[in-house]
Amino acid sequence: MSKQLPNREQAIKILQKNGCPTKVITHCQAVASLAIEIAEIFKAKNYPVDLELIEAGALLHDIGRSKTHNVNHAIEGMKLAQTEDLPEAIICIIKRHVGAGITTEEAEQLNWPKDNYIPQTLEEKIVCYADKCINGDDRISVEVTIKQLHDKKLDDAAKRVRKLYNEITSLLER
């Protein structure tokens, strides 16, 4: 029997219970709104996307920011999601949303557990992409995010964000 996805109110309560700052919760709500908008376009084009999973995953993607604000928030979030007994699909969204994914080599350098940290499913990709288009709770162009990554000398992450953007837009143009 699969674990039940939390609804919007339950997801926000999970964030609050775990000590997420208000600005993180506001960010997560903005990411969820954009992710749902994108997912509804996919749905209208007959792609099999799970809107409830996208909303819950987007709301909870930054739960790890209750513990840290560096890249390790993905791992901390994964641990919190496991403690909360959340469905594996949400855990995967949380651990795979950072930088349009983290390669095996990068994960090893970060001393992360050996695992796959690149978004795989359409739901994971939509949440990850929406996150790259929200700064705080403001919508921004993906180009701004790519420039910010280049400015921080995170060129590989910038390339992955560009690749993700190209994949999302090419699917939507079909």
HELIX and SHEET records of a PDB file:
HELIX    1   1 ARG A    8  LYS A   17  1                                  10    
HELIX    2   2 THR A   22  ALA A   44  1                                  23    
HELIX    3   3 LEU A   51  LEU A   60  1                                  10    
HELIX    4   4 ILE A   63  SER A   66  5                                   4    
HELIX    5   5 HIS A   73  THR A   83  1                                  11    
HELIX    6   6 GLU A   88  ARG A   96  1                                   9    
HELIX    7   7 VAL A   98  ALA A  100  5                                   3    
HELIX    8   8 THR A  104  GLN A  109  1                                   6    
HELIX    9   9 LEU A  122  LYS A  132  1                                  11    
HELIX   10  10 VAL A  142  ASP A  151  1                                  10    
HELIX   11  11 ASP A  155  LEU A  172  1                                  18    
SHEET    1   A 2 ILE A 134  ASN A 135  0                                        
SHEET    2   A 2 ASP A 138  ARG A 139 -1                                        
END                                                                             
